[in-house]
Amino acid sequence: MKNVTVPFLYSPVDTANGEIRLLTLHPATDKEASIVCDLERVRLRDNPQFEAISYTWGAEHPSVQIILNDSTFYVRENAAAALRRLRRRKGSRRVWIDAICINQEEVPERDRQITVMQHIFGQASQVIIWLGEPTEQGILGIRYLQGKLINASLRQLWLEVHGDDMRPSYTTNISTALDRMTYTDDQLAGEIRELLDRPWWRRTWVVQEAVLAQKLVVMCGEEVVTWDMIRKLIDGRRISRPNFEVMGIVLDETAFPDGLFRFISEYRQRWHDSASGINLLEILYRCRALECSEPQDKIFGLLGIAPSAKAMGVVPDSTASAHEVYRDFALKFARGSQSLDILNYAREWQGAPGRFSKQQVYSLLEQSKYHDVKAQIDDGPGKKPRQSWARLPDGWERIPGKVPKFHNYKTNETSQKSPLAGSLSQAALIMERRELPTNWQKKWDNLGRATVSHELEGDKPATKLEGKIAELLADLAKLPSWVPNWYTPTAWDPEPLLDFSFSHPLYWASGDEIPHVPVGPSECVLSLSGFVFDEIESIAPAWHPQSEQPALSRKGNEVLIGWEEHALRPVQECPYKDSSREEALWRTMIADWAGAHAAPESDRYYVEVWYDRNGWARQVPDVVNMGVWEATMEGVSLTFHEVDMLSEFATFCSRDDVEYPSSSTGLRTDGEHVIVKQYGAYVKRIQRACAHRALFVTRKGYIGLAPWNAKEGDVVAVLDGGKTPYILRSASVDQFKLVGESFVYGVMAGEALQHRKALEKPESRIQIV
């Protein structure tokens, strides 16, 4: 091939006329041969045949030169790797890849092309998810997904981790043998977890690319699996521990890091059933923890699966700052949706801890670098020592191999002898093994491959991101209180009270009023019709659960026990004339739905059982850190938790002379199965409603839930177009700041409007800054 030195120049593309560029990959028999391709303009309405590539960009350097239309062009390393794997040995291949098909240097074109992403990924014959190149061990995970795994491969993986093929017999030491069985099982599962933990699964843009696809395949190196293959493995969890559940509450949520997989699968179903079934606010909120290079992309990267956004006038503008984009979107959404739903997603972010998750190491080969995998374990008095994994002291690394070695970074010495040799150690639990020691980091290269390594304090390179992040936070601090910050989720964000999975609204605090959303004296002031209904007189401490997994009962939860005492204190005048404060409390704990959708009175038993005044709930076993055999045996006992709950439920039925669906045979009846299922649903509902919120009582005696940052003296306002009341805080004589959405039992179905009319209290304009 002749030497090409002329740089490639783009010609304009007519986005308004549905024009895009497609890349034709020319064949090569040698994987390392130069990438040669041609770029052409096509119109989407002509239904061109092509495949779309979904991938992560990776670092800008190193870059790779390719030949594009007989000119030179540079792409990032990961894009080049994808193109090499995708090109055929014979015959060309037509693809769409954003790094080449969009002129990334021209911001206006880039913004315009974002508006046709829905058609690009929706019209592609298939979308190829490029995860990068496999590691030597990771190839086993993807081959298992393909059904091609053989025993020889598993044996090789054992050798790489343990350094020999000496497996103990069951007659020698059954506990050691069972422990090894657990690790063998976890080796394969770990490599699949690593595939699901690659950088692709953390990016904002990939959501719409995968949701829109007609057909979706995953590619790692030259290996390809379909989306359905992964789904079947995860749903079956065939290679991992049993899926432990009690009353529908999953106890082992760590089996796979499959959150985004399940999320995409859910929204793919919704999109292909009905594109109008996707609510933009809901998906923005659920994706706020995903990553993107620019904060504006938190919105722009999801517009392809939100057709309503275009009708509202929401268009990408990368020249605007983050706070301008977020504010402009909030205004357009409020006006276009004729609702104040956008206010329900505003969260306090400056005073809350960040939402940081510890890096998890799933590959056993990588975990073995900071463990002695043949340590002698002390399980306590009377127990025979066994061989298993134990954490190495700080500053030590195990170097895997047929004859493993141990390196001490403090002395820079290497030895074949473990620092734990000759002593008994504590076994490293499964979840502990996944956590990196001090001065260790997990990093991914540009091709998606993860490694863990020891780094001394002085080895950590200075990052340019710190200055950029400081500038970004300063810009986001300019956001008015009523504008959600989509970029900075916190560990204390309450789940929204609104739930768009239902075909009907759950609340209508402002009746059928429609908001008129003019801009106030400045673009930062929102002027709304409404009225202040009440004021928070007292507020209990907020509840910040440490786990997203709901507890089986309230037992031992001093904060929530205190909520009951706080809510049931005598008030001068109780607004609940036709019920009781006890009923108001249990309905508040579930943020009960309004009107005809409210829970039936008999469902109070579920909350009464959850109160657990008699201490029926047992300690839930730590199945996460158990071996396969031990956990399976423990799983048999999990049904006793359900038996205890049913016994408590029957006690309340007997107290009130209500029939309980028991059986003389001793077998669980259909009615009892329903109770178990319903109880689990209510436990989850309590967690969703109460987590990171505080219970309050108003001057008029109402009981409600407010965001964790609410205070005594904050007011409860009902605003036209608001489905819930809102907590506001005085900012000046005639202006307020939004604290957040609220649940107030007794005013969620428009009752406050009737109260205002009875008092002949006029509506006013409320300004929120």
PADODREN-456175 format. One record per residue (C-alpha): residue in three letters; z negated, y negated, x negated. Coordinates in steps of 0.05 Angstrom, whole numbers, padded with zeros to 5 digits, always signed. Each point is the difference from the previous one (the first is absolute). Layout:
BEGIN
AlaZYX
...
//
This chain:
BEGIN
Met+00000+00000+00000
Lys+00017-00069-00025
Asn-00055-00046-00022
Val-00020-00046+00058
Thr-00035-00066-00015
Val+00018-00045+00058
Pro-00060-00011+00045
Phe+00007+00015+00074
Leu+00006-00059+00049
Tyr-00015+00005+00074
Ser+00048-00026+00053
Pro-00032-00026+00064
Val-00018+00047+00057
Asp+00006-00023+00073
Thr-00066+00024+00029
Ala+00011-00037+00066
Asn+00061+00042+00011
Gly-00038+00065-00014
Glu+00026+00007-00071
Ile-00037+00039-00054
Arg+00018+00030-00068
Leu+00004+00074-00014
Leu-00002+00034-00068
Thr+00047+00057-00018
Leu-00030+00045-00053
His+00053+00034-00043
Pro-00012+00072-00022
Ala-00025+00024-00068
Thr-00012+00069-00029
Asp-00050-00026-00050
Lys-00065-00027+00029
Glu-00008-00049-00057
Ala+00071-00027+00005
Ser+00007-00074+00016
Ile-00007-00018+00073
Val+00068-00023+00026
Cys+00007-00027+00070
Asp+00037-00050+00044
Leu-00027-00050+00050
Glu+00039-00019+00063
Arg-00012-00041+00062
Val+00001+00035+00068
Arg-00016-00019+00072
Leu-00054+00039+00035
Arg+00038-00001+00066
Asp+00054+00042-00033
Asn-00052+00057-00007
Pro+00009+00013-00075
Gln-00027+00067-00026
Phe-00056-00007-00051
Glu-00070+00021-00020
Ala-00057-00049-00011
Ile-00051+00005-00057
Ser-00073-00016+00010
Tyr-00038-00007-00065
Thr-00048-00045-00039
Trp+00026-00049-00051
Gly-00050+00011-00056
Ala-00007-00047-00059
Glu+00057-00047-00019
His+00005+00029-00070
Pro+00030+00042-00027
Ser+00066-00012+00035
Val+00061+00046-00001
Gln+00072-00023-00007
Ile+00050+00028+00050
Ile+00074-00011+00011
Leu+00013-00036+00066
Asn+00071-00017+00020
Asp+00020+00006-00074
Ser-00054-00051-00019
Thr-00070+00006-00029
Phe-00060-00002+00046
Tyr-00074+00015-00013
Val-00047+00038+00045
Arg-00073+00020-00007
Glu-00018+00068-00028
Asn-00018+00033+00066
Ala+00064-00023+00035
Ala+00041+00028-00058
Ala-00037+00066+00003
Ala+00013+00006+00075
Leu+00074-00014-00010
Arg+00006+00052-00055
Arg-00032+00053+00045
Leu+00041-00019+00060
Arg+00069-00001-00030
Arg+00040+00063+00006
Arg+00035+00042-00052
Lys+00063-00004+00041
Gly+00018-00052+00052
Ser-00028-00069+00012
Arg-00061-00018+00042
Arg-00009-00063+00042
Val-00070-00030+00003
Trp-00038-00063+00016
Ile-00053-00021-00050
Asp-00031-00069+00005
Ala-00003-00016-00074
Ile+00076+00001-00004
Cys+00026-00009+00071
Ile-00038-00066+00009
Asn+00008-00057-00049
Gln-00074-00005-00018
Glu+00011-00065-00039
Glu+00022-00037+00063
Val-00060-00010+00045
Pro+00038-00023+00062
Glu+00044+00062-00001
Arg-00061+00044-00010
Asp-00034-00031+00060
Arg+00062+00008+00043
Gln+00009+00073-00020
Ile-00071+00015+00021
Thr+00021-00014+00071
Val+00050+00058+00000
Met-00047+00052-00031
Gln-00010+00031+00069
His+00075+00015+00003
Ile+00007+00022-00073
Phe-00055+00053+00003
Gly+00014+00017+00072
Gln+00074+00013-00011
Ala-00006+00038-00066
Ser+00017+00074+00006
Gln-00066+00013-00034
Val-00054-00038-00037
Ile-00019+00029-00067
Ile-00072-00013-00021
Trp+00001-00001-00076
Leu-00069+00016-00027
Gly+00022+00000-00073
Glu+00003+00054-00053
Pro-00049+00059+00004
Thr-00054+00017-00049
Glu+00000+00070-00030
Gln-00054+00020+00049
Gly+00024-00041+00059
Ile+00063+00042+00005
Leu-00044+00056+00027
Gly-00022-00044+00058
Ile+00070-00017+00023
Arg+00024+00072-00010
Tyr-00057+00024+00044
Leu+00024-00048+00054
Gln+00069+00031-00008
Gly-00029+00071+00005
Lys+00024+00017-00070
Leu-00067+00008-00035
Ile-00010+00064-00039
Asn-00063+00031-00030
Ala+00026-00010-00071
Ser-00001-00074+00011
Leu-00073+00002+00024
Arg-00019+00041-00061
Gln+00032-00052-00045
Leu-00039-00055+00034
Trp-00065+00040-00010
Leu+00016+00007-00074
Glu+00013-00074-00008
Val-00067-00019+00031
His-00046+00055-00025
Gly+00034+00019-00066
Asp-00002+00075+00013
Asp+00013+00053+00052
Met-00070+00029-00001
Arg-00022+00001+00073
Pro-00068+00030+00015
Ser-00003+00062+00042
Tyr-00039-00001+00065
Thr-00046+00054-00027
Thr-00019-00041-00061
Asn-00022-00064+00035
Ile+00021-00009+00072
Ser-00020-00074+00002
Thr+00042-00016-00060
Ala+00059+00040+00028
Leu-00005-00036+00067
Asp-00005-00066-00036
Arg+00064+00015-00039
Met+00034+00018+00066
Thr-00018-00069+00025
Tyr+00030-00033-00061
Thr+00064+00042+00003
Asp+00009-00022+00072
Asp-00015-00073-00018
Gln+00049+00000-00058
Leu+00060+00007+00045
Ala-00029-00044+00054
Gly-00014-00053-00053
Glu+00073-00005-00021
Ile+00021-00010+00072
Arg-00053-00053+00007
Glu+00028-00035-00061
Leu+00069-00001+00032
Leu-00032-00034+00061
Asp-00036-00049-00045
Arg+00061-00027-00037
Pro+00014-00075+00002
Trp+00052+00007+00056
Trp-00055+00017+00049
Arg-00035-00067-00011
Arg+00057-00049+00010
Thr+00010-00045+00061
Trp+00077+00002+00001
Val+00005+00076+00004
Val-00030+00003+00069
Gln+00059-00029+00037
Glu+00049+00037-00045
Ala-00030+00067+00019
Val-00014-00016+00073
Leu+00072-00022+00013
Ala+00033+00061-00033
Gln+00040+00049+00042
Lys-00012+00053-00052
Leu-00053-00004-00054
Val-00003+00040-00065
Val-00047-00005-00060
Met+00027+00007-00071
Cys-00039+00010-00064
Gly+00044+00011-00060
Glu+00055+00047+00023
Glu-00045+00033+00052
Val+00009-00018+00074
Val-00044+00014+00060
Thr+00007-00023+00071
Trp-00053-00042+00035
Asp-00013+00057+00048
Met-00016+00047-00057
Ile-00056-00047-00022
Arg-00024-00008+00072
Lys-00005+00075+00010
Leu-00040+00008-00063
Ile-00049-00056+00016
Asp-00008+00020+00073
Gly-00013+00072-00020
Arg-00040-00018-00062
Arg+00016+00071-00021
Ile-00018-00008-00074
Ser-00063-00040+00008
Arg-00068+00013+00030
Pro-00007+00010+00075
Asn+00005-00061+00043
Phe-00074-00008+00018
Glu-00013-00034+00066
Val-00060-00010+00044
Met+00013-00027+00069
Gly+00069-00023-00023
Ile-00029-00039-00059
Val+00032+00021-00065
Leu-00052+00011-00053
Asp+00048+00009-00058
Glu+00046-00060+00001
Thr+00015+00008-00074
Ala+00045+00061+00004
Phe+00062-00042-00012
Pro+00011-00075-00013
Asp+00049+00002+00058
Gly-00018-00064+00037
Leu+00068-00034-00008
Phe+00038+00065+00012
Arg-00034+00008+00068
Phe+00007-00074+00015
Ile+00075+00001-00013
Ser+00008+00064+00040
Glu-00036-00032+00059
Tyr+00044-00062-00002
Arg+00064+00040-00011
Gln-00016+00035+00065
Arg-00015-00066+00035
Trp+00063-00034-00027
His+00048+00056+00019
Asp-00033+00007+00069
Ser+00003-00075+00014
Ala+00006-00056-00050
Ser-00038-00046+00047
Gly-00060+00047-00007
Ile-00018-00030-00067
Asn-00047-00060+00002
Leu+00009-00045-00060
Leu-00072-00023-00004
Glu-00025+00071+00002
Ile+00045+00023-00057
Leu-00014-00062-00041
Tyr-00074+00014+00005
Arg+00006+00074-00016
Cys+00044-00015-00061
Arg-00041-00057-00028
Ala-00029+00044-00056
Leu+00070+00019-00026
Glu+00027-00035-00061
Cys+00057-00049-00011
Ser+00020-00048-00055
Glu-00002-00062+00044
Pro-00050-00012+00057
Gln+00056-00025+00045
Asp+00028+00071-00001
Lys-00060+00024+00041
Ile+00039-00029+00058
Phe+00072+00001-00024
Gly-00005+00072-00021
Leu-00014+00024+00071
Leu+00048-00044+00040
Gly+00051+00057+00003
Ile-00044+00040+00048
Ala-00020-00060+00042
Pro+00061-00022+00041
Ser-00043-00049+00039
Ala-00012-00041-00063
Lys+00072-00024-00002
Ala-00003-00023+00072
Met-00062-00040-00019
Gly+00038-00035-00055
Val-00036+00035-00058
Val+00048+00001-00059
Pro-00012+00012-00074
Asp-00010-00061-00043
Ser-00020+00018-00071
Thr-00003-00073-00021
Ala-00060-00013+00045
Ser-00071+00012-00026
Ala-00041+00058+00026
His-00045-00044+00044
Glu+00061-00035+00029
Val+00034+00066+00017
Tyr-00064+00028+00032
Arg-00013-00063+00039
Asp+00072-00006+00024
Phe+00000+00073+00022
Ala-00066-00009+00038
Leu+00028-00060+00039
Lys+00066+00034+00016
Phe-00034+00064+00022
Ala-00049-00036+00046
Arg+00057-00039+00032
Gly+00049+00057+00002
Ser-00049+00052+00027
Gln-00032-00049+00049
Ser-00068+00026-00021
Leu-00055-00014-00050
Asp+00000+00071-00027
Ile+00012-00029-00070
Leu-00071-00028+00002
Asn-00028+00070+00009
Tyr+00024+00018-00070
Ala-00033-00057-00038
Arg-00055+00026-00046
Glu-00049-00034-00047
Trp+00024+00018-00069
Gln-00032-00048-00048
Gly-00072+00023+00009
Ala+00012+00075+00005
Pro+00005+00054-00055
Gly+00070+00019-00019
Arg+00031+00064+00025
Phe+00004+00037-00066
Ser+00007+00075-00004
Lys-00015+00038-00062
Gln+00058+00032-00036
Gln+00003+00074+00016
Val+00025+00052-00050
Tyr+00027+00061+00037
Ser+00035+00038-00056
Leu-00047+00051-00030
Leu+00036-00005-00066
Glu-00017-00074-00002
Gln-00071+00012+00025
Ser-00011+00051-00056
Lys+00007-00056-00051
Tyr-00071-00025+00016
His-00032+00066+00017
Asp-00022+00063-00037
Val+00034+00052+00045
Lys-00041+00057-00029
Ala-00069-00030+00000
Gln-00062+00042+00016
Ile-00027-00024+00067
Asp-00072-00001+00021
Asp-00005+00009+00076
Gly-00076-00001+00001
Pro-00060+00046-00007
Gly+00015+00073+00008
Lys+00076-00010-00003
Lys+00041+00033-00054
Pro+00040-00051-00041
Arg+00074-00001+00015
Gln+00062-00028-00032
Ser+00032-00061+00032
Trp+00018-00074-00009
Ala-00049-00052-00025
Arg+00011-00074-00016
Leu+00004-00015-00074
Pro-00046-00055-00029
Asp+00028-00071-00001
Gly+00050-00010-00056
Trp+00023+00072-00003
Glu+00069+00029+00017
Arg+00022+00072+00006
Ile+00070+00011-00027
Pro+00031+00057+00040
Gly+00037+00055-00036
Lys-00002+00074-00016
Val-00059-00017-00044
Pro-00030-00063+00032
Lys-00031-00054-00044
Phe-00052-00054+00013
His+00007-00071-00026
Asn-00058-00049-00008
Tyr+00027-00071+00006
Lys-00066-00030-00025
Thr+00004+00037-00067
Asn+00076+00013+00001
Glu-00014+00073-00016
Thr+00034+00062+00031
Ser-00030+00069+00006
Gln+00015+00067+00033
Lys-00072+00001+00024
Ser-00019-00033+00066
Pro-00058-00050-00002
Leu-00029+00041+00057
Ala+00002+00066-00038
Gly-00067+00035-00006
Ser-00032-00035+00060
Leu-00001+00006+00075
Ser+00034-00054+00040
Gln+00006-00024+00072
Ala+00064+00020+00034
Ala+00051-00055+00015
Leu+00011-00003+00075
Ile+00070-00003+00027
Met-00002-00074+00019
Glu-00036-00018-00065
Arg+00056+00033-00040
Arg+00050-00047+00032
Glu-00038-00062-00021
Leu+00019-00029-00068
Pro-00056-00009-00051
Thr-00016-00067-00032
Asn+00056-00027-00044
Trp+00051+00048+00030
Gln+00062-00023+00038
Lys+00053+00032+00043
Lys+00068-00031-00011
Trp+00070+00013+00026
Asp+00061-00011-00042
Asn+00064-00031+00028
Leu+00023+00069+00022
Gly-00061+00014+00043
Arg-00035+00048-00047
Ala-00076-00006-00005
Thr-00043+00012-00060
Val-00073-00014-00014
Ser-00024-00024-00067
His-00062-00027-00035
Glu+00002-00074-00018
Leu-00051-00038-00039
Glu-00020-00068+00026
Gly+00040-00035-00053
Asp+00062+00043+00015
Lys+00011-00030+00069
Pro+00058-00049-00003
Ala-00007-00069+00029
Thr+00035-00006+00066
Lys+00042-00058+00026
Leu-00019+00018+00070
Glu-00068-00034-00002
Gly+00029-00070+00000
Lys+00050+00018+00054
Ile-00055+00030+00044
Ala-00043-00062-00008
Glu+00058-00044+00022
Leu+00014+00045+00059
Leu-00073+00000+00024
Ala-00001-00076-00006
Asp+00063-00003+00043
Leu-00028+00049+00052
Ala-00064-00042+00003
Lys+00043-00053+00034
Leu+00009+00045+00061
Pro-00030-00027+00065
Ser-00054+00045+00029
Trp+00045+00023+00057
Val+00054+00028-00047
Pro-00008+00072-00023
Asn+00002+00012-00075
Trp+00045+00062-00005
Tyr-00005+00004-00075
Thr-00075+00008-00013
Pro-00032+00057+00040
Thr-00075+00008-00010
Ala-00049+00058+00005
Trp-00032-00034+00060
Asp+00060-00010+00045
Pro-00017+00023+00071
Glu+00053+00040+00037
Pro+00037-00044+00051
Leu-00027+00003+00071
Leu+00072+00000+00025
Asp+00034+00068+00002
Phe+00075-00001+00013
Ser+00007+00075+00005
Phe-00016-00008+00074
Ser+00054-00021+00050
His-00050-00047+00034
Pro-00045-00054-00027
Leu-00073+00021-00012
Tyr-00028-00070+00011
Trp+00021-00065+00034
Ala-00057-00048-00011
Ser+00045-00060+00017
Gly+00031+00033+00060
Asp+00075-00011+00004
Glu-00001-00068-00034
Ile+00055-00014-00050
Pro-00014-00042-00061
His+00035-00065-00015
Val+00001-00003-00075
Pro+00016-00070-00025
Val-00014-00021-00071
Gly-00061-00045-00007
Pro-00006-00064-00041
Ser+00022+00041-00060
Glu+00034+00068-00008
Cys-00068+00029-00016
Val-00031-00017+00067
Leu+00010+00045+00060
Ser-00012-00035+00066
Leu-00012+00049+00058
Ser-00021-00003+00073
Gly-00066+00034+00015
Phe-00075-00011+00005
Val-00065+00017-00035
Phe-00033+00052+00043
Asp-00065+00016-00037
Glu-00037-00003-00066
Ile-00029+00054-00045
Glu-00076-00006+00006
Ser-00019+00060-00044
Ile+00039+00048-00043
Ala-00020+00066-00033
Pro+00019+00020-00071
Ala+00072+00023-00008
Trp+00015+00074-00009
His+00041+00017-00062
Pro+00010+00076-00002
Gln+00011+00029-00069
Ser+00051+00051+00025
Glu+00058-00001+00048
Gln-00022+00069+00023
Pro-00044-00010+00062
Ala-00070+00029-00001
Leu-00013+00053+00054
Ser-00056-00042+00030
Arg-00040-00064-00009
Lys-00056+00039-00034
Gly-00028-00038-00060
Asn+00044-00062+00011
Glu-00053-00055+00000
Val+00051-00055+00012
Leu+00027+00030+00064
Ile-00069+00021+00023
Gly-00019-00073-00009
Trp+00059-00022+00042
Glu-00029+00037+00060
Glu-00067-00034-00007
His+00035-00067-00008
Ala+00045+00008+00061
Leu-00056+00023+00046
Arg-00049-00056-00013
Pro-00018-00036+00065
Val+00043-00060+00016
Gln-00017-00058+00046
Glu+00059+00013+00045
Cys+00042+00063-00005
Pro+00074-00007+00020
Tyr+00006+00075+00015
Lys-00024-00002+00073
Asp+00037+00062+00023
Ser-00018+00044-00060
Ser-00051+00002-00056
Arg-00005-00025-00071
Glu-00001+00074-00022
Glu+00068+00009+00032
Ala+00025-00065-00031
Leu-00023+00025-00068
Trp+00034+00068+00002
Arg+00064-00030+00025
Thr-00004-00052-00055
Met-00009+00054-00052
Ile+00068+00028+00020
Ala+00032-00068+00013
Asp+00015+00027+00069
Trp+00066-00016+00032
Ala+00005-00047+00058
Gly+00011+00011+00074
Ala+00025+00068+00025
His+00007+00025-00071
Ala-00075-00004-00013
Ala-00036+00065-00018
Pro-00030+00037+00060
Glu-00075-00007+00009
Ser-00010+00073-00016
Asp+00026-00011-00071
Arg-00065-00035-00017
Tyr-00026+00070-00018
Tyr+00046+00000-00061
Val-00032-00063-00027
Glu-00070+00023+00020
Val+00011+00064-00041
Trp+00027-00042-00058
Tyr-00064-00042+00001
Asp-00034+00066-00022
Arg-00071-00020+00017
Asn-00022+00073-00009
Gly+00032+00011-00068
Trp+00047+00056+00022
Ala+00054-00016-00052
Arg-00003+00043-00062
Gln+00020-00020-00070
Val+00075+00008-00008
Pro+00016+00045-00060
Asp+00037-00030-00059
Val+00062+00044+00009
Val+00041-00048-00043
Asn-00035+00022-00063
Met-00004+00074+00017
Gly+00044+00054-00027
Val+00049+00035+00047
Trp-00045+00061+00011
Glu-00065-00039+00007
Ala+00032-00051+00047
Thr+00031+00055+00043
Met-00068+00032+00009
Glu-00032-00068+00016
Gly+00056-00014+00050
Val-00025+00057+00044
Ser-00066-00038+00010
Leu+00035-00064+00023
Thr+00003+00025+00072
Phe-00076-00005+00002
His+00008-00076-00002
Glu+00040+00004+00064
Val-00049+00048+00031
Asp-00057-00049-00014
Met+00039-00058+00030
Leu+00017+00040+00063
Ser-00074+00018+00007
Glu-00019-00074-00003
Phe+00055-00017+00050
Ala-00025+00054+00048
Thr-00070-00030-00005
Phe+00025-00068+00026
Cys+00039+00034+00056
Ser-00062+00039+00021
Arg-00043-00064-00002
Asp+00047-00034+00049
Asp+00013+00063+00041
Val+00073+00001-00020
Glu+00037+00066-00003
Tyr+00014+00025-00071
Pro+00061+00045-00012
Ser-00038+00060-00030
Ser+00018+00073+00003
Ser-00043+00062+00011
Thr+00040+00037-00053
Gly-00024-00044-00056
Leu+00072-00017-00019
Arg+00021-00073-00003
Thr+00032-00022+00065
Asp+00062-00044+00008
Gly-00047-00055+00024
Glu-00041+00005-00064
His+00063-00004-00042
Val+00017-00065+00036
Ile-00070-00027-00014
Val+00006+00016-00074
Lys+00068-00034-00004
Gln-00023-00061+00039
Tyr-00062-00007-00041
Gly+00040-00003-00064
Ala+00046-00052+00031
Tyr-00059-00044+00019
Val-00031+00006-00069
Lys+00065-00025-00030
Arg+00004-00055+00052
Ile-00070-00025-00018
Gln+00019-00002-00074
Arg+00063-00039+00014
Ala-00035-00050+00046
Cys-00063-00012-00041
Ala+00018+00007-00073
His-00004-00067-00037
Arg-00023-00035+00062
Ala-00066-00027+00024
Leu-00032+00005+00069
Phe-00021-00066+00032
Val-00033-00027+00063
Thr+00022-00067+00030
Arg-00041-00055+00032
Lys+00024+00026+00068
Gly-00024+00070-00018
Tyr+00067+00033-00013
Ile+00005+00056-00052
Gly+00059+00002-00047
Leu+00030+00018-00067
Ala+00022-00052-00050
Pro+00030+00003-00070
Trp-00051+00011-00056
Asn+00004-00073-00020
Ala-00022-00028+00068
Lys-00064-00041+00003
Glu-00050-00025+00050
Gly+00026-00065+00031
Asp+00073+00023-00002
Val+00033-00008+00069
Val+00037+00049+00043
Ala+00066-00030+00024
Val+00052+00024+00051
Leu+00069-00025-00019
Asp+00063+00003+00043
Gly+00042+00059-00022
Gly-00058+00035-00035
Lys-00013+00072+00020
Thr-00071-00004-00029
Pro-00050-00056-00008
Tyr-00004-00033-00068
Ile-00058-00021-00043
Leu+00007-00072-00024
Arg-00042-00041-00048
Ser-00005-00076+00003
Ala+00038-00033-00058
Ser-00006-00072+00023
Val-00014-00039+00064
Asp+00061+00026+00037
Gln+00027+00056-00044
Phe-00018+00073-00012
Lys+00013+00055-00049
Leu+00018+00069+00024
Val-00052+00052-00018
Gly+00038+00057+00034
Glu+00012+00041+00062
Ser-00059+00025+00041
Phe-00019+00049+00053
Val-00048-00027+00054
Tyr-00018+00050+00053
Gly+00009-00032+00068
Val+00056-00049-00017
Met+00056+00044-00025
Ala+00037+00002+00067
Gly+00003-00075+00013
Glu-00069-00008+00030
Ala-00013-00062-00042
Leu+00057-00035+00036
Gln-00033+00012+00067
His-00066-00024-00029
Arg+00033-00064-00024
Lys+00033-00013+00067
Ala-00066+00011+00037
Leu-00032-00053-00045
Glu+00061-00045+00008
Lys+00001-00006-00075
Pro+00066-00030-00024
Glu+00045+00032-00051
Ser+00009-00038-00065
Arg+00040+00000-00064
Ile-00034+00037-00056
Gln+00023-00017-00071
Ile-00006+00055-00052
Val+00008-00016-00074
//
